[in-house]
Amino acid sequence: MTKSLAELATDILCTAEGREKTALSRETARRWLESREQGRPLEIGISAPPDAPARPVKPVLLDPRDVPRRRPGTLEGRTAILHAVAHIELNAVDLHWDIIARFSDTPMPIGFFDDWVRAADEESKHFNLVCDCLNDIGSHYGALPAHAGMWRAAEDTKNDLMGRLAVVPMVLEARGLDVTPGMIEIFRKASQDKAVAALEVIYSEEVHHVAYGSKWFHFLCGRHDLDPKDAFHALVQKYFHGALKPPFNEEKRAEAGLPPDFYWPLAESTLKNR
């Protein structure tokens, strides 16, 4: 019997090793999108995703305060940046499949599932690109310790789809739009062209993921007759731990459907001046 999309998403969440997880992710995305093109989409279905995704034995996960800081001007520092990006991308793969599996019982247009399948597929590609860069400089994903708190946003919003959309794509992934140009410049100065190319792909495609979050957040606000800006502020203050950190990439955020009056009132500098 053919598995539903939600069941396939749960299978991915239960796969531990990074390359295996992303291979299964990309194959599932291919099957879903092919079924959509043929006009015979897989059943959305329902599933019981794990509270947290399966993870490889390494990297060792540490409290963010205990992750060693390395200078980006050194090869060791640039390796640590790539390792951190790989860790973020692998978590993003799971976050996008989790929103499908965990909220498949919420009535949503089929385009909602199309968007998050595409996002998961792109995040899988990003993880593999960065892992290839690590391999080229004699390292690998798991060689360094990593941030243990990446799944906290998913745990906090496991019963709140609007909260998940507000915090994951519209805050955490939007943060990627702010910091990635600086990372690209670090690797460009070091003439690590493969890393530059990988980060440029990530930078371009992450805009889509933030935009998906904004689109479906506004859709649900319309369904529930809520003011999107007020709802966003309330949910971020409820679920996100801390203030948002400027500087913001206002151009790319606007391209993704995030106007300044969504995030500036939640900014660190704004809150300090209250």
C-alpha angles and dihedrals in degrees: 000000000000114000120237122244091254091053092048089050090054091050088057092049089052094052110097110190114080101226091043091049093051093045090054090044093053093045091050091049090050091051093048096047092044091051089050092050090051091051092242105099120189114257112270091219128165131272144174107244119196119260088244130014123254112266134196119254088254142077097059106230117228136182106271090246090058098050106110116248116226130190113253091217090074131069088239090054094048090048089054090051092053091047090052091049091050089052092050092048094050090051089049090055089057094043092056095047090044093057088054096046098038099046101032089113091062109094105246135155114266089246088071089064092043090056097049093044089054091046092051090048091052093047088052089053090048092052091051093047092053092044088054089053090051091049091051091058094046099263137098142200106282096034092105134038117264142205113285096198100068095105096048094094090055092049093048093050100037091119099036120069094184090049090051092052092047096049106033109041099015097046112015099036092039086058087061089061088056099049106032097078089058091050091050090054092051092056094041090056089050091050091237092149097173091056090047091053092048093049092047090056090049092048092051096047099041088069087068092054094052088047092052089053093049093046096052093039089057090045091056092044087056091048091052096037093242130150103246096216094048092045091049093051092048094048095046090050089049099046110020116082108221138358126302113262123230147235093087127196092234095178096055092039090054090048087055093050099261112128120199094252088067097059110018094070087057095047123124093239092049094050093048090055095053 
